[in-house]
Amino acid sequence: AAVAAEARFISSAKGKGLFATKNIRKGETVFVERPVVSSQFLWNALYNYRACDHCLRALETAEENAQRLLGKSSLVLPHPEQCSIRKDLHQQCPRCQVTYCSAECKQAALEQYHQVLCLGPSRDDPTHPLNKLQEAWRNMHYPPETSSIMLMARMVATIKQAKDKEWWIKAFSQFCNKTANEEEEIVHKLLGDKFKGQLELLRLLFTEALYDEHLSRWFTPEGFRSLFALVGTNGQGIGTSSLSQWVHACDALDLPMLQREELDAFIDQLYKDIEKESGEFLNCEGSGLYVLQSCCNHSCIPNAETSFPENNFLLHLTALEDIEAGEEICISYLDCCQRERSRHSRNKILRENYLFTCSCPKCLAQADDADVTSDEEEEGEGETDDAELEDEMTDV
């Protein structure tokens, strides 16, 4: 599909933005984008959220997915034919046994980065440098996860394997860069109070596992911090779920009214039971770097949103409103609940996580509102209605 948007430079303060190149109707797909690099989160993988090692497609059938999240192996899902998982296509790396959803993904990973990162027979050897790096990361970055050291490892491995190294270095350098002070704030956010000591430990392990003279700058303290900040600033979360794919397929079935009501009631109850057992961790989760999506600025009243309807790393940007040619396309960095909070609370979250103060139309309109702190608001926040919660849960 043709891309209906392009990145343009706005100002040194704002950096780039994404602008519509033609009129876009509400509900239309602005573009579908593949990440330059992506990786599943490490705790997510450790807890048996089984995903393709390359594209993050969920590998369990919808029924297996529901059984695991419920902790109940006897569960049977109706309409099993609505599950999209094709186990007959799954393939493993013959050396290290990581699993891919298809021969194409196995080949793509091998060609881009897997030759460098394949652990071969050392997959379960705790003394292997890559395993030491992953273990150190897991001990610093607990769920809910927002990033992974393996995203950075795949960036290095990609350049190591590339014939045209300059092309890839340029591809990574176009992502938003920060000043040293801002980088420090972002790393602090990712690693917490002990960040200097932890960052140095990670850098040493990263160097031991992956050092390459073409990229020697990335292994210096400043360069490693920049790499870290680049991933912290530009990384887009990816969520996939064979269960939610099955639910969407069931929603589309043309059923007699009574059967429809029964199926809807079954699905509602299933999500409630899963939430009791697994909380909010429903999806295979990871993050990726997307060239176009990373140019999207934030608005508290966004005109577009990202989603992963193909159950893999392909990001769909969809218009939430009609957008005119030349208009800036904005997404929200906040979830639905956060967007409903006061301007003061919204900006506190944005400053802490993304290092900017929002000046979207909603924030400008509320500029004179009293600065209510989050604590005063939170009293009225316990009552999210169930319907909204379910939307959040099935909205992969």
VENURRA-V438067 format. One record per run of one state. SS is the DSSP state (H for helix, E for strand, - for the rest). FROM is the first residue (numbers start at 1). TO is the last residue. Records with the same first field share a line. If there is no record, write none. Layout:
# VENURRA-V438067
SS=FROM-TO  FROM-TO
This chain:
# VENURRA-V438067
-=1-4  12-14  21-23  25-28  34-36  41-41  47-50  52-57  59-61  71-79  83-86  90-90  93-98  101-102  118-119  123-128  141-148  162-164  174-179  192-194  211-212  220-220  235-235  241-241  252-256  279-283  290-292  296-296  299-303  308-314  320-322  324-327  332-335  340-342  355-360  366-373  382-385  395-396
E=5-11  15-20  24-24  29-33  37-40  51-51  58-58  91-92  99-100  236-240  284-289  297-298  304-307  315-319  323-323  328-331
H=42-46  62-70  80-82  87-89  103-117  120-122  129-140  149-161  165-173  180-191  195-210  213-219  221-234  242-251  257-278  293-295  336-339  343-354  361-365  374-381  386-394
